[in-house]
């Protein structure tokens, strides 16, 4: 027991030492305005936490990594539905700040539905819900969106709604140490662990203008010293201050919130965040490779 406690103490001491050394380095880089030292900070980070794809044995978790590899396209955001900040926001980045956890891995009987299935399943529930109101029925089920129901009706009454519990996904797994290999030869991955999130938040500070400042639609923004520090690290990465204020969004987007597989693991639905908005993507497995079928933005803050 004493040996175990000693090993834990040594491990924690080493982590603190590495964190402090890295913090000292990025502070020194900023004060000297040294991009070379900033590069050394990120290089140290990339070496400290390396991809762990090769050690994964679980077949389901392997497929999660494979889906991520195909879906994660920061330099091709137009394929995922685009970004309100433009589709080239990460082209100049030298490092991608990749999520280090994937907390929601679901399974459902079915995740892929044709347009015809979406319409028909939604219409069934609309008719049931408004069985005593034929006028509302007729108004709602008009196929006026390129020959299909409006997307909000499909969302409210279709197979992913509360009216079809048989299609509700079940949470099956999560990954707390998620370090996927990225599919870019000219970019390096650094994984945003809790420790590095805190380190960068400490470095950046939290001076900001409030949400709605100088215009009701303006998100909160960094200012003063925090803005200067953001500008400095954005020489090598791309960061955003949190929309509502009081936090940083440091990940290189898209950020995957969840992946839902069908029971045959032939299709996968990805729910993701893209800076201040988010969406859904559908992928299909063809042979050993996952292919994006469609992806679109569905919400915005």
Buried (B, 14 or more C-beta within 10 A) or exposed (E): EEEEEEEEEEEEEEEEEBBEEBBEBBBBBBEEEBEEBBBBBBBBBBEBBEBBBEEBEEEEBEBBBBBBBBBBBBBEBEBBBBBEBEBEBBEEBBBBBBBBBBBBBBBBEBBBBEEEEBBEBBBBBBBEBBEEEEEEBEEBBEEEEEEBBBEEBBBBBBBBBEBBEEBEBEEEBBBEEBBBBBEBEEBBBBBBBEBBBEBBEEBBBBBBBEBEBEEEEEBBBBBEEBBBBBEBBEEBBBBBBBBEBEBBBBBBBBBBBBBBBBEEEBBBBBBBBBBBBBBBBBBBBEEEEBEBEEBEBEEEE
